[in-house]
Amino acid sequence: MAGQRKSGRRDQQIRPSCRLLRRQMLIQKTRRGFYPRVCDGLEPSRAGMLTHCPGLRQPVGTVSVPVGQGPEIVRKDLLAKSACCRGSGKASPPGAVLHQPFHAKPQRHFRRGPPNLQIRAPDKDSKDRRQDDTRRRDEVVGDARQEDSTQRTVVSWRGAVIEPEQGTEPPSRKAEGPPTKPSSQAPGIQNQPASPNERQRAVIDAFRHAWTGYRKFAWGHDELKPVSRSFSEWFGLGLTLIDALDTMWILGLKKEFEEARKWVSKKLRFQKDVDVNLFESTIRILGGLLSAYHLSGDDLFLRKAEDFGNRLLPAFQTPSRIPYSDVNIGTGAAHPPRWTSDSTVAEVTSIQLEFRELSRLTGSKKFQEAAEEVTRRVHSLSGKKDGLVPMFINTHSGLFTHMGVFTLGARADSYYEYLLKQWIQGGKKETQLLEDYLEAVEGIKRHLLRRSEPRKLTFVGELAHGRFSAKMDHLVCFLPGTLALGAHHGLPADHMELARALMDTCYQMNRQMETGLSPEIVHFNLYPQSDRKDVQVKPADRHNLLRPETVESLFYLHRLTGERKYQDWGWEILQSFNKYTRVPSGGYSSISNVQDPLNPQPRDKMESFFLGETLKYLYLLFSDDPALLSLDAYVFNTEAHPLPIWAPPRVG
């Protein structure tokens, strides 16, 4: 689910806030879509002309901290009024970045082993396991030697020269640490499921086809470009491979999983000069590593997760404790987007499941404390509307910005999802999370729900300064599943009724398109007209990015109601993916026009979440075994990575 659930979360027109300027903006992609990246250095964007030029105080200094350390940093924040909307003058030059080395004795943490898991594991006899243990110990030694050879470099970032202090330990050294002891709690495999059924085998075939393309043309890179048989980089961290680890385990693809594990062990290095988006890297990389650890019991993934988590922590070193959107995992320099000092609400509030679980496993509270401080601050803010939150929050003041605009789509969606899922993850004890979630659901009903014409489809629109818009992102289709999950865990029965109604709508968003695949954004018809369908699509919105939200909710609805129609709807969508997005040489491609079955216009991009989420949810949807990743034992993060629900401590 997530929001760039995931998250941050697009090709959308943004209403101008400046009358004087209309500029092309560089668009930074997130799972949650697209948002303007720069306001002064202008480049043409794939999304066309955007007219947003925020009149905000912009940070022209930077924050640079040793990875994983606390706030003992000398920093210089220079603010200059944006020249973007003033029409005169220029922003002040960047302030100097100052460093102060901070040394602390490394602490030994007690590591909790993975819980007993109810999931099929690839068959592996004890001899193989002993050989694997020996091989992995050797790999740890090799990892340490390879880290020793890492060269520290001078980094130029936004005109500021950043050089590690002499005597300052490279971040990876502390994070990797010595090899951890094998967990005393090996994962137990209970109730081995039957062989995959016909529809599940079709999902396995789709995964193998996608994986074949990635393995041949993009191995070790972030994303496959299946049409041109090449690859694209975002973070340079093997994003698709990490996102797909737990999917391979769940599908029983032993060979593919072991090959990917070997790459993680030998090639995945976080000591590199690269900016990562905090939200996107948390839900995909940190979440993927934690899930792979829980399902396989392989300590390699936990070591990598802890290393990566330490490198993300500098993002939280802001005046308000609301994290910056980006952090350099090699230098520790954290910063907001260049066009504003704001972060998106969905991004800063959809990292808590992962950081909390990392603290639980490692025994180090710093991850959980950083993430939960954000939750506490957002909880206490004014500017909400019956539990609905604005889309942006300022990292300096800690206050909401762009007030009066409310949506469950891009930039806000997974805030609501993580309220419920944190409550479930923590054993239903954190009443503040539950109260915020329940209030938000009532706010959705009161302000955002409408019914379309002529089929009376229930949908969730948007509200901007009191004016309702019948616009609904496909991202909002996470909501039926979230509502159903809440009802399963004891929340009001009318949540399930609303989940069913919205699920019908999301299905129709696919069904009413000529390809059977939903566009990125739809507008609903509110007035009876004989020649118009309920679902209307604008030319700029008719692309499909292989998103998972509809099949995600279909999984929850089928799992919790047992109704076969939800499986049938998912089967139709899988067939449409195979017909209109499958590339013969390997892989699947997002398409530009869901309304043209003769020429859907491949965009030459296979997002990592197609393997990490879409195919995983389809496989689980087609299962009739409620014990396969039971919703009473696991909670899925907004990138579909299952994490265990915390069991209460045993007495005696």
N, C-alpha and C positions, 0 to 999 in steps of 0.2 A: 501495500500500500502505500508507501509513502509517499517530496515535497516536500537534484531537483529535482510517509510515508512517506520518491521516494519524489528536495526534497525539495526540497529545496526545490529545489524541486521542479517560456515556450513561444512558439511563433504567434504572438498576439500583438495587437495594436494597443498601445498604452496612451491614455488620454493626456494631452499636454498639460504641464503645470507652468509653462513659460509661454507667454504670448509672442515674445520677440524672436524665438529661434525654432527652427525645425531642422534637426540634424540626423544624419545617419549614425547609428550607434553600433559599436562592436558588441555582439551578443555572446554571452558566456553560457554555455549549455550546462544544465543540471538535469537531474532526473525529473525534477519538478517543472522543467520547461526551460525558458530562456529569460534572461533579464539584461538590461543595459549594463555594459561593463565600464565604458569610459564616457567622459563628457567633454574632454578636451582633445585627446588623441583620437581622431575620428577615422573609422575605416568602414567600408561597405559591409553590410551584413546580409546573411542569407534571408533574413526575415523581411528585408525591404526597409522602407522608411519608418522609423519610430520617432515619435515627437515628444518623448518625455525627457526633460532636462531638469532634474530636481534642484530647487533652490535651497540647498541645505548647506550647513557648515561642513566643510569637507576636511578630513584629516590629511595633512600633507606631511606629517611625520610618520614614523613607523615604530613598531614595538618589536624588539628582538630580545628573546630570553633563552637561556640554556634549556634545552628540551627536558621536560619532566620536573623542572624546579619551580619554586614558589615565586612570590612577587618581589623578591629582593633584587629588583632590577632598577638601575638608573635609566629613566626613559624621558624623552622630551617630546611632548605632543604639541605641535604647532598647528593651530587652526587658522584657516584663512577663509574668508567669505568666498563662496564660489562665484567666479566670474561668469558662470554659465547663464545665470538669469538676471545679472545686473546690467549687462550691456556695456560695461566699462571696467577697466582695470583688469589685473591679472592676479591669479592666485599666488600667494607667497611661495618662495622656493622651499623645498623640503627641509625639515629640521634634521639636525644630526642625530644619528642613532648611537647611543652610548651603551657600553656593555660594562657590566661589573660581574666578575666571576663569582659564582656561588658554589660552595662545596658542602656536601653533606655526606655523612656516612651512609652507604647503602644499607637498607634494612632487609632483613630476611622475612619473607612473608610465608605464612602457611597457605598452601594451595589446596583448594578443595577439588576433589576428583569429580568427574562427571557422574550424574545420577544414573540409575538403572533406566535404560531406554527401551521403549516399546517400538522397535523398528527392525526391519530385516537388515542384516549386515551381509556383505559379500562373504561367502564361505572362506574360512582360513583355518588350517589346522594349527596345532600348538607348535609344531616344528617350524612352520613358516613364521609364526609370531616371534619365536625365540631368535630366528635369523633376522627378522625385522628389527628387533630390539638392538641386536649387535650392530646392524647397519646404521641405525639411527644414532647410536652413541658415536660411531665413527664420523657421521655427518656433523654432529655437534662440534667435534674437534676441528673438522675442516672449516666449519663456519667461523670459528674463533680465529683460525689462522688467516682466513680470507679477510675478516674484519680488520686485523692488525695491519694489513697492507693498504687500507683505505687512506687516500690522500686528502688532506684538508686544503680547501681552495678558497681563494678570495672571490666573493660573490658580489656582483653589481646588481642592485635591485632598486628600481625606480630612482636611479641616480645616486643612491646611497651606497657607499662601499661598506660591506660587511665582512669582517675578518674574525675568525674565532680567536678568543684571547689565548695567549700563551699559557699553557698549563691547564686549559679547560678541557675536560674529558669529552671526546666525541659522544654524541647522544647514544649511539647504538651500543657502546661498550657497556654502559650500565644496564641498558634495557635488555640486551641479550643475556648477559650474565652467564654463570656456569650452567651446565645442563641440570634441569630439575629432575628430581627423583621420579621414577614411574609412579603413577597414581595407585594408591592402594585400593581404590574403588574402580575396578574395570567396568566398562559399561555392560550391563546385562541385556541380553537379547531375548525378549519374551514373545510368545505367541507368533512364531515365524509365519508370515502371511503365505497364502497360497501363491502359485505362479501368477504373473501378471495376466489380466484378462485381455481380450482383443483390443479394446480401446486403449488400455495402458500400453500394450505393445506398440500401438500406433504412435503414442507419445515418445516411447523409447526410440522408435525409428526416426522421429522428427529430431530428437536430441542428437542422435548419432550423426544425422545428416548435417546439422548445424555444427557439431563438434568437428566433423571431418573438414569442413571449410575453415574453421578456426585453426585447426591443427596444421593444415597444409599452407595456409596463406597468412596467418596472423599469430603463430605460436609465440607465447610470452608477451604479446602486445595487448593493448587495452581492448580494442574492438576490431572486429572483422569488417572489411568492406567487400562483400561477397561478389558484387558485380565486376569490379575491377580486380578481384582476386589479390587484394592487398590489405592494409591495416591502417588504423588511425590510433594516435596516442592522445590521451587526456592527462593522466598522471604518470604514465610509463611504469605501471606496477602490475601488469598482467590482470587487468580488471575483470575481463570475462572469465578467465581461469579461476580466480578466487571466488567470484560470484557463483560459479557453477559447481564448486566442490561438493556442497551438501546435496545438490540435485543429483549428481552422479552416485553418491552413496545411497540416496533414497531409491533411485532407479535400479540399483544393484549392478552398476557398471564398474566392476572391480578393476579391470585393466585400465580404463580411462582415469579412474580415480588415482591409482597408484602412479601413473605417469605424471599426472598433475601434481601429486604430492612430491614427487622427485624434483619437479621444477621449483616448487615452493622452497624446498630444502636447499637446493643448489644455486638458484638464481634470484630468488626474491630478496632484495636488499633495500632497506629503507634509508640508508645513509646516502642520500642523493639530494642535490639541489633542485627541488621541485616544489612548487606550490600545489597544495591539494585543497579542495573544498571540504571543510570540516564535516558538513552533513553527508555529502555524497560518499566520502571516504569512510565515514563511520558506519553507515548502513550497509555499504557494499563490502569493504575490506575488513573492518573490525568485526562486523556482524557475520561475515562469511567465515572468517577464521574461527570465531567463537563457536559457531554452529558446527563447523567441521570437527573441531575438538570434541564437542559433546557427542556427536554421532559416532566418531571413530575411536575416541579415547586416546588419540595420538597427541602427545605432549608438544610436538613440534608446532602445532597450530596455536597452542596457548602461548608459547614463547614468542612467536611472531606477533600475536595479538597484543601482548604486553609491551613489546618493543614499539609497535605502532601507536598504541594508546599513549605512551609517554611522549611521543613526538607530536601528538595532537594537543596536548595540554596547554602549550603556550597560547593557543587561540583564546583561552579564557582569561588571560591577563589583560583585562580592560578596566577602565575606571568603574564601570557598572557591574562587572562580572558577567555581562551578556557577551558571549564569545564573538570574535570576528569571524567572518565567513571563510577566510583562507589562512593557511599556515604553511610555511616552508618546513618540510619534515627533515631537511638536512641542516638548516641554519637555525631553526627556531624562530624565525621572523614571522610574526602574525600580523594580519592587516585586513581591513575591510575591502570591498570593491573600490576601485578608484573613483567611481562616480558618486559615492555617498559613504557616510559613516554608519549607515543602517545595515542590519542583518534582517533576513526574513524570519517571521515568527515560526513558520513551520520548521525551518532548518535548525533553529536554536532549541526548539522543544521536541525534536524527534531524534535525539541522540542518547536519551536517558536509559532506554532498555539495555543498550550495549555497554555504556560506561558503568552502570550499576552491576551488570553481570561480570564485567572485568574486575571490579573491586571484590565481588564475592569470591571469585576464583583465586585471585592473587593474595587476598588479605590486605591489600593496600587501599585505604579509604579515599585517597585523593581523587580517583576517577569519579566515584559516586558523589563525593562532596561537590566537585566542580559542576557536574550535570544537574544535581538536585538544587543547587543554589539558583540556577536559572529558572527551574520550575517554581521555586518559592517566590522569586521576584516577579515573574509573570502573573502568578496567582494574585498578588497584591496590587497590581496596576489598575488605574482607572482608565477609562476609554473603551471598555467592553460594552456590548449591548446584549443583555440577557445571556451572558456566557459566550457570546461570539467575540472573536478577537480581530483587530486590524491585521494587516499583512506585514507590516514593518515595525521594527523596534531599533532604537538608536543605541549603539554600543557605548557611547559616552555618557548620555543621560540615563540610560536604562528605561526610557519611556517609549510608548507607542508613538509612531509617526503616521502620516497619511491617514488621519483619523476619518471615521465615518464610512469606510469601505469594508464590506464584509463578504467573504466568499468561503466555500468549502473546496475550492479548486486550488490552483497554483498559489504557493506561498503561505497557505494556511491549513491545508488539508490534514496533514499528519499530526498537527497539534492535537486535534480531537481524538485521533486514533491512539496516540500515546498516552493520553489521560487514562483511557480505559485499560490499555494494555499494561501500563505500569501498575495500576491497581491490581490487576490479575497476577502479574509477575510477582508482586510482593506478598501474595497470599491474602489479598482483599482486606488489608489492615489500614491502608493509608486513605482515610476518609476524605481528606482534602481533594485528592485526585478524583474520587468518585463524585463528590459534590460538584466539582467544576464540570465534569463530564455530563452529569444529569442536567445541570443548568444549561449547558450548551445545546443539548438535544432539544430542550424546551425552546431555546432561542431559535433553533433551526425551524421547528414547527411554526413558531409565531411569525417569523419574519421572512423565511426563505422558501417555504413550501408553496407550490402552486400546482394546478392541474391543466394539462394541455387540451387542445381541441384537434381533431374530433374524438380521440380515443380516451380522453380523460386520464392521461398518463401523469402520475405523480412525479414531480421533479424538484430539484433544488436549484434555485436561481441565485442571483447576487443582489446585494444592496449597496448603493453608492449615494451617500448623503440623502437618504430617505427615498431614493428613486429605485424601484425594482427593475432588474434586468432578467429576462428569461434565458439567460446564457448559462450553460452547464458544461464544464470540462469533463472529458472522459475520466479524469483523475477522481472526480467525485464518486465514481462507481465503486470506490473502496467502502463507501458508507453502508450499503446494505449488509455486507459481511461484518462490519464492525458492530452495527446495531444487533445483528443476530447473535454475535458472540456475547455481547452484553446480556441479552435476554437469556442465553444459555447459562450465564453465571449469576442469574437471579434478579436481573433488572426487570423493569415493568414489561408486561406482556405486549403492550402496544408498541414497544420497540421492534418486536418481531413482525407485527402487522405492517409497520412502516418499512421494514427491511424487505418484506415480500413485494410491496408496491413499488419500491425503488428498483428492486431486482428486475421486475417486469420492464421498467423504463429503460434500464441499461441494456437489457436484451434487445429492445426495440431500436435502440441507438445503433446496434449492429444489424439487426434484421431489416431495417428500412433502407439500408445502403445496398447499392447494386452488387457490391463485392461481399456483403455479409460481414464487413468489418467496420467498427465504429470510427468516425473521424475524431480528431483531437478535441474539437469543441463543437457543440450544437447549440442552436437556439430553438426554443419551443414556440409553437403557434398557440397564442392565447385566445384567439377569436375564431368562431365557426366560419369556415370558408370551404366551400365544396371542392375546390381545386387544390387544396393544400394539405400536406401531411402534417402530422404532429411535429416531426423532427425536420428542421431546416438547417442547411449547412452553407456557410459562406465560403467562397473560393479559397481564402487564405487558411481555412480551418479544416480542410478535407483530407489531410494527411493522417496516416496511421503509423505509429512508431513501434508496433508490436507490443503494446502496453498490456499489463496483466490485470488491471483493476476489475474488469468484468468477470474474468474467470476466477479471480480471487474470491469475489463475493459468491459466485456460483458454488465454489468449493464449500464455503461456510453454510450456505443455504441448504445444499444437499446433505452435508454432514449432520446438520442439526434438525432437518425435517425428514430426511429419507426419501424425498420426492424425486422420482426419476427424471422429471422434466428438466431439472437443472443440469443433469448429466447430458441429456439430449441437446440442450442449448449449447453446452460446452463443446460437444462433438461437432455441431455445425460450425462453430468458430474455428476449431482445429482444422476442419476441412477447408475453410476459407483461407486460413494461413497457408495451407499446403498448395492451394490452387493459385493464389495471387501473390504470395511473398516468397515462396521457395525458389532458390536459385540452383539450377541443375549441378553446377560444379561444387556445391557445398555451401551451406548457410542459408539464412533467410534475410530478406531486406525489407526495411520500412518502405512504405509507398507514399506517393504524393497525392493520389486521387482515389478515394474509396468509392467514388461514384462512377468510375469508368472501368468496367471489368475487362474491356478490350485493351486498354492501355493504362494500367494503374500507376505507371511511372515510378519504377524503383528508385529509391534515394541512395542506394549503395551504402547501407549502414545497418549493422545488426547490433542493437544495443545489448549490453551485458545482461540487462534484466530479462531479456527473452529467455535465456537459459537459467538465470537465477530465480526468476519468478514465474513467468508465463507458463513454461512447460512443466515446472514443478507443481503449480496449482492445478494444471490440467491432469497430471498423473494422479494427484491426490483426489481430485474431483471424481475420477473414474473408479476409484477404489470403493468397495462396499465394506471395508473393514474399519470401524470407528477407532480401533486401537492403533492404527497406523498414524503415528504422531498425534496422539489423543489431545483434544483441546482441553482436557483436564490436566494434562501433564506439560504441555508446551504452549508458549505464546510466540507468534511469528512477528519478527520485526517488520518494518515497512518495506524491506527488500526480500521478504519471504524467508528469512533465515530463522529456523526454529530455535528458541532458547527455553530452558526449563523453567517452569513455575517453581518458585522457591517453596520447598516443603517446610512445614513447621518443625522445629527441632524435636527430636525424639526424647521422651521422658524416661529416665531409668536406664 
